[in-house]
Amino acid sequence: MNWRHRSFFGPLTEELNQIMAKTVCKILGNCLLIVGVGCFSNQGLIGSDLNPPHYLVHIVSGVIALYFGFAGSISGAKAFSLVFGVVYLALGILGLAMGGGAEHMWQLGPLHLGQVDHGIHIVLGVVFLGGGLFTKTS
């Protein structure tokens, strides 16, 4: 066996690659759920322009992410992470590009998305995509 191809962290890295999407779903699912529920009681909780339909989107997204993080399969968590990563990243980029005024406000149906929302969506998209891309299902 060639010593250059052996890694002390090999088994740990392999294990982390198998659970990355589930871990991301657990962490971000909790964050989305806490923000969604918390914003109902304190509308300025995270400094963004959230409204009740937006709270509900966060709550539903958080519950779905928690399902995949705790009860779903690894392949399901990976697929969820990839899809939600693309959706959140697209929301953030499109919001910055299409939003108007100083705050880049973008109204998407009943959702009011501002500049802070766009930044948060880009970060969520990148983290969800990372969780999906760095997860090995086989």
Secondary structure, 3 states (H helix, E strand, C coil): CCHHHCCCCHHHHHHHHHHHHHHHHHHHHHHHHHHHHHHHHCCCCCCCCCCHHHHHHHHHHHHHHHHHHHCCCHHHHHHHHHHHHHHHHHHHHHHHHHCECCCCEEEECCEEECHHHHHHHHHHHHHHHHHHHCCCCC
